[in-house]
């Protein structure tokens, strides 16, 4: 009874009922996913990296120019993020969305997350577009080389990056035991070209994380796929906006485009002030709270009750390649 009451307070019955009635009728559904989707998986936000990284501005590390100046520093930051993401598990919201994709072939999810949790929840790849790339893709940084490797889950990707990435993880201290990573003043080791991952195709360029850095274009193949979905002559019935304020373009534009195609908007967010740039309409739904709790409840009428044992087993499986 307690869990039922908790669910009903998080998802008011009248709003839940009207949403599920619309969901049942919907054939073409879009979802825009942000960092709030992964919050219950325990991942620090992009700007919330801890340990040695507390004294660094993450935005200043996420640029091609930063990689050109100090690829060792940038790779250590991204090795930290890869390590943290690999030690997190997809939560029930990731699994619920993956199951919705299996139930509704007209469902397409657009993720702004690079953490790899949606793919590890076995979200069908054809129905998941990674707008900002993935921590687990790597590509050659040489302008003339087109080498890309998908789903590289090696941690660390090269031995020199086995740095103290997490003060709570004793295993991460093995390579540099002398560093006290609870001390913000400790310098991050300097790594040279020789320490970093090389491109196996051209044998001269450094590999770099396959994420979209500030100042870079979003991947054209992904944008083309989204455009194909948007430009279909068929209406869009519903857009889910989960864990994102949807105020940054081009992602914010997808909400307006979906509305223009007839979509109703359902927002799931911890912060009631996080609404799309175009604001809320009378027919929209806003569900305030943890996506990991709310999303499975919203989708239950289509996907059924999530079996948490199956979810935990799936999370333990090797990442999908």
PLY file of the C-alpha trace (Angstrom):
ply
format ascii 1.0
element vertex 321
property float x
property float y
property float z
element edge 320
property int vertex1
property int vertex2
end_header
0.00 0.00 0.00
2.85 2.38 0.81
4.46 1.97 -2.59
1.10 2.48 -4.30
0.54 5.70 -2.37
4.04 6.89 -3.24
3.37 6.29 -6.92
0.01 8.02 -6.86
1.48 11.10 -5.19
4.36 11.24 -7.69
2.03 10.69 -10.63
-1.42 12.17 -9.93
-4.14 9.73 -10.98
-6.07 12.07 -13.28
-2.97 13.17 -15.18
-1.69 9.59 -15.37
-5.00 8.36 -16.75
-5.25 11.05 -19.43
-1.61 10.53 -20.43
-2.00 6.76 -20.73
-5.15 7.13 -22.80
-3.24 9.34 -25.23
-0.22 7.02 -25.19
-2.43 4.07 -26.13
-3.64 5.95 -29.22
-0.18 7.20 -30.20
1.70 5.56 -33.05
4.47 8.11 -33.70
6.26 9.15 -30.52
9.40 11.19 -29.99
11.45 11.43 -26.78
14.07 14.03 -25.90
16.35 12.73 -23.15
18.72 14.67 -20.91
20.97 14.25 -17.88
18.02 13.91 -15.52
17.29 10.50 -17.03
20.57 9.17 -15.60
20.45 10.96 -12.24
19.19 7.88 -10.38
22.04 5.85 -11.80
24.37 7.89 -9.60
26.34 9.62 -12.33
27.83 13.03 -11.58
26.72 15.71 -14.00
29.08 16.97 -16.69
30.03 19.94 -14.52
29.93 17.92 -11.30
33.02 15.74 -11.66
34.75 15.26 -8.32
38.15 14.30 -6.97
41.03 15.81 -8.91
38.61 17.49 -11.30
37.03 19.86 -8.79
39.55 22.56 -9.71
38.95 22.28 -13.48
36.25 23.88 -15.60
34.67 21.02 -17.52
33.51 23.35 -20.29
37.11 24.42 -20.92
38.16 20.79 -21.33
35.42 19.90 -23.80
36.74 21.67 -26.89
38.93 20.74 -29.87
41.28 23.54 -28.82
41.77 22.03 -25.35
42.57 18.66 -26.92
45.06 20.32 -29.25
46.78 22.10 -26.34
46.85 19.25 -23.84
45.42 15.94 -25.08
46.75 14.17 -21.97
44.70 16.35 -19.64
41.56 16.03 -21.77
41.94 12.26 -22.05
42.32 11.94 -18.27
39.07 13.88 -17.79
37.24 11.65 -20.25
38.80 8.53 -18.80
37.30 9.60 -15.46
33.89 10.02 -17.08
34.14 6.66 -18.88
35.08 4.99 -15.61
32.15 6.54 -13.74
29.66 5.65 -16.48
30.84 2.05 -16.64
30.39 1.72 -12.90
26.81 3.00 -13.14
23.83 0.87 -14.15
20.91 1.75 -16.40
17.96 2.59 -14.18
14.29 1.61 -14.62
13.60 4.65 -16.83
16.26 3.55 -19.35
14.75 0.06 -19.40
11.17 1.36 -19.68
12.06 3.49 -22.71
13.87 0.56 -24.31
10.77 -1.58 -23.83
8.55 1.15 -25.29
10.75 1.09 -28.40
10.14 -2.64 -28.72
6.38 -2.18 -28.30
5.99 0.89 -30.55
7.94 0.78 -33.80
7.08 4.44 -34.41
8.98 5.54 -31.30
12.27 7.43 -31.66
14.43 8.62 -28.74
16.85 11.53 -29.12
19.41 11.44 -26.32
21.67 14.31 -25.32
23.50 11.93 -22.95
26.92 10.47 -23.76
26.96 8.01 -20.81
26.09 4.85 -22.76
23.31 3.85 -20.33
20.51 3.74 -22.90
22.45 1.37 -25.20
23.36 -0.78 -22.18
19.64 -1.01 -21.37
19.34 -2.63 -24.82
17.39 0.24 -26.35
17.04 -0.77 -30.03
19.79 1.10 -31.87
17.57 2.07 -34.80
15.25 3.88 -32.38
17.94 5.72 -30.41
19.83 8.71 -31.79
22.77 10.05 -29.79
22.81 13.76 -30.50
26.08 14.40 -28.65
27.90 11.15 -29.42
29.13 8.64 -26.86
31.95 8.36 -24.34
32.46 4.84 -25.66
33.01 5.74 -29.28
36.52 6.83 -30.24
37.75 8.36 -33.46
40.96 9.61 -35.00
41.74 13.26 -34.39
43.71 13.57 -37.63
41.74 15.67 -40.12
42.41 13.32 -43.02
41.65 10.06 -41.20
38.06 8.85 -40.87
38.67 6.00 -38.40
35.84 5.45 -35.87
35.44 2.65 -33.34
32.03 2.14 -31.75
31.37 0.78 -28.27
34.89 0.62 -26.88
34.25 -0.24 -23.22
37.89 -0.87 -22.25
38.63 0.82 -18.90
41.17 2.35 -19.03
41.47 2.58 -22.78
45.31 2.57 -22.42
47.34 1.72 -19.27
48.59 5.27 -18.71
45.00 6.42 -18.16
44.53 4.13 -15.15
44.49 7.21 -12.95
42.82 7.76 -9.58
39.43 8.57 -11.03
37.28 8.01 -7.95
38.28 8.54 -4.35
35.81 5.84 -3.27
37.31 3.23 -5.60
40.54 1.73 -4.19
41.22 -0.13 -7.44
41.53 3.15 -9.30
44.56 4.14 -7.18
46.78 1.29 -8.31
48.58 3.16 -11.08
49.33 6.27 -9.01
49.24 5.21 -5.36
51.27 8.22 -4.34
48.49 10.65 -5.23
46.08 11.76 -2.54
43.03 12.41 -4.71
41.04 13.87 -1.84
43.42 16.83 -1.98
42.33 19.38 -4.58
45.86 20.78 -4.75
47.40 17.54 -6.08
48.55 17.99 -9.66
47.16 15.71 -12.35
50.04 13.81 -13.98
51.26 15.13 -17.31
50.94 12.62 -20.13
52.74 12.87 -23.45
51.77 11.70 -26.93
53.50 8.38 -26.23
51.11 7.60 -23.36
47.86 8.20 -25.27
45.76 5.95 -27.55
46.90 6.00 -31.19
44.82 5.49 -34.29
45.32 1.93 -35.59
44.35 3.00 -39.11
46.71 5.89 -39.90
49.26 5.18 -37.13
49.90 8.88 -36.57
46.77 10.54 -35.21
45.67 10.33 -31.59
42.34 8.78 -30.84
39.87 11.14 -29.16
36.54 10.61 -27.41
33.64 10.34 -29.84
31.60 13.08 -28.20
30.48 16.40 -29.64
32.65 19.12 -28.14
31.70 22.78 -27.84
32.12 24.43 -31.21
31.57 21.18 -33.15
28.62 20.20 -35.31
26.23 17.48 -34.27
26.69 14.27 -36.29
25.09 14.70 -39.70
23.87 11.10 -39.95
21.98 11.56 -36.68
20.51 14.90 -37.77
19.47 13.39 -41.09
17.66 10.54 -39.30
15.81 12.98 -37.06
14.90 15.13 -40.07
13.51 12.07 -41.84
11.30 11.35 -38.83
10.19 14.97 -38.52
9.55 15.47 -42.24
7.37 12.41 -42.63
3.88 13.32 -43.88
2.42 11.57 -40.83
1.61 13.49 -37.66
3.57 13.09 -34.43
1.26 12.12 -31.59
3.46 12.66 -28.53
6.84 14.01 -27.46
8.33 13.02 -24.11
10.81 15.53 -22.63
12.67 13.67 -19.89
15.36 15.11 -17.63
16.16 18.12 -19.78
15.10 21.74 -19.84
15.00 21.56 -23.67
16.15 25.19 -23.94
19.32 24.60 -25.98
19.07 24.33 -29.75
18.80 22.28 -31.85
17.22 20.03 -29.19
14.78 22.74 -28.11
13.62 23.11 -31.69
12.45 19.51 -31.81
9.76 20.26 -29.22
8.39 23.10 -31.36
8.62 20.97 -34.51
6.77 18.10 -32.85
4.05 20.48 -31.67
3.69 21.76 -35.24
3.13 18.15 -36.31
0.30 17.77 -33.79
2.20 16.34 -30.81
1.14 16.74 -27.21
4.02 17.27 -24.80
4.74 15.31 -21.62
7.58 16.54 -19.39
9.31 14.58 -16.63
11.70 16.62 -14.53
12.83 17.11 -10.94
12.56 20.89 -11.35
9.16 22.36 -12.14
10.91 25.37 -13.69
12.54 23.23 -16.37
10.10 23.61 -19.22
10.81 23.84 -22.96
11.78 27.18 -24.48
8.28 27.53 -25.91
6.70 27.14 -22.47
3.82 24.91 -21.36
0.50 24.60 -23.16
-2.81 23.78 -21.50
-2.86 20.27 -22.95
0.70 19.44 -21.83
1.54 17.16 -18.92
4.22 17.96 -16.35
5.28 15.14 -14.02
7.59 16.40 -11.30
10.04 13.94 -9.77
12.61 11.24 -10.41
12.46 9.86 -13.96
13.49 6.41 -12.71
10.26 6.26 -10.70
7.90 8.17 -12.95
8.73 6.93 -16.47
8.02 3.22 -15.79
4.70 4.22 -14.20
3.73 6.39 -17.16
4.53 3.68 -19.69
3.18 0.71 -17.71
-0.09 0.56 -19.66
1.93 -0.27 -22.80
5.06 -2.02 -21.52
3.59 -3.76 -18.48
5.22 -3.94 -15.06
9.01 -3.90 -15.22
10.51 -7.02 -13.70
13.25 -5.55 -11.53
15.12 -8.86 -11.39
15.30 -8.83 -15.18
16.42 -5.20 -15.12
19.24 -5.99 -12.68
20.31 -9.02 -14.73
20.39 -6.95 -17.92
22.51 -4.31 -16.22
25.10 -6.96 -15.33
25.40 -8.18 -18.91
28.32 -7.18 -21.08
27.60 -3.91 -22.91
25.95 -4.25 -26.29
28.31 -4.03 -29.26
0 1
1 2
2 3
3 4
4 5
5 6
6 7
7 8
8 9
9 10
10 11
11 12
12 13
13 14
14 15
15 16
16 17
17 18
18 19
19 20
20 21
21 22
22 23
23 24
24 25
25 26
26 27
27 28
28 29
29 30
30 31
31 32
32 33
33 34
34 35
35 36
36 37
37 38
38 39
39 40
40 41
41 42
42 43
43 44
44 45
45 46
46 47
47 48
48 49
49 50
50 51
51 52
52 53
53 54
54 55
55 56
56 57
57 58
58 59
59 60
60 61
61 62
62 63
63 64
64 65
65 66
66 67
67 68
68 69
69 70
70 71
71 72
72 73
73 74
74 75
75 76
76 77
77 78
78 79
79 80
80 81
81 82
82 83
83 84
84 85
85 86
86 87
87 88
88 89
89 90
90 91
91 92
92 93
93 94
94 95
95 96
96 97
97 98
98 99
99 100
100 101
101 102
102 103
103 104
104 105
105 106
106 107
107 108
108 109
109 110
110 111
111 112
112 113
113 114
114 115
115 116
116 117
117 118
118 119
119 120
120 121
121 122
122 123
123 124
124 125
125 126
126 127
127 128
128 129
129 130
130 131
131 132
132 133
133 134
134 135
135 136
136 137
137 138
138 139
139 140
140 141
141 142
142 143
143 144
144 145
145 146
146 147
147 148
148 149
149 150
150 151
151 152
152 153
153 154
154 155
155 156
156 157
157 158
158 159
159 160
160 161
161 162
162 163
163 164
164 165
165 166
166 167
167 168
168 169
169 170
170 171
171 172
172 173
173 174
174 175
175 176
176 177
177 178
178 179
179 180
180 181
181 182
182 183
183 184
184 185
185 186
186 187
187 188
188 189
189 190
190 191
191 192
192 193
193 194
194 195
195 196
196 197
197 198
198 199
199 200
200 201
201 202
202 203
203 204
204 205
205 206
206 207
207 208
208 209
209 210
210 211
211 212
212 213
213 214
214 215
215 216
216 217
217 218
218 219
219 220
220 221
221 222
222 223
223 224
224 225
225 226
226 227
227 228
228 229
229 230
230 231
231 232
232 233
233 234
234 235
235 236
236 237
237 238
238 239
239 240
240 241
241 242
242 243
243 244
244 245
245 246
246 247
247 248
248 249
249 250
250 251
251 252
252 253
253 254
254 255
255 256
256 257
257 258
258 259
259 260
260 261
261 262
262 263
263 264
264 265
265 266
266 267
267 268
268 269
269 270
270 271
271 272
272 273
273 274
274 275
275 276
276 277
277 278
278 279
279 280
280 281
281 282
282 283
283 284
284 285
285 286
286 287
287 288
288 289
289 290
290 291
291 292
292 293
293 294
294 295
295 296
296 297
297 298
298 299
299 300
300 301
301 302
302 303
303 304
304 305
305 306
306 307
307 308
308 309
309 310
310 311
311 312
312 313
313 314
314 315
315 316
316 317
317 318
318 319
319 320
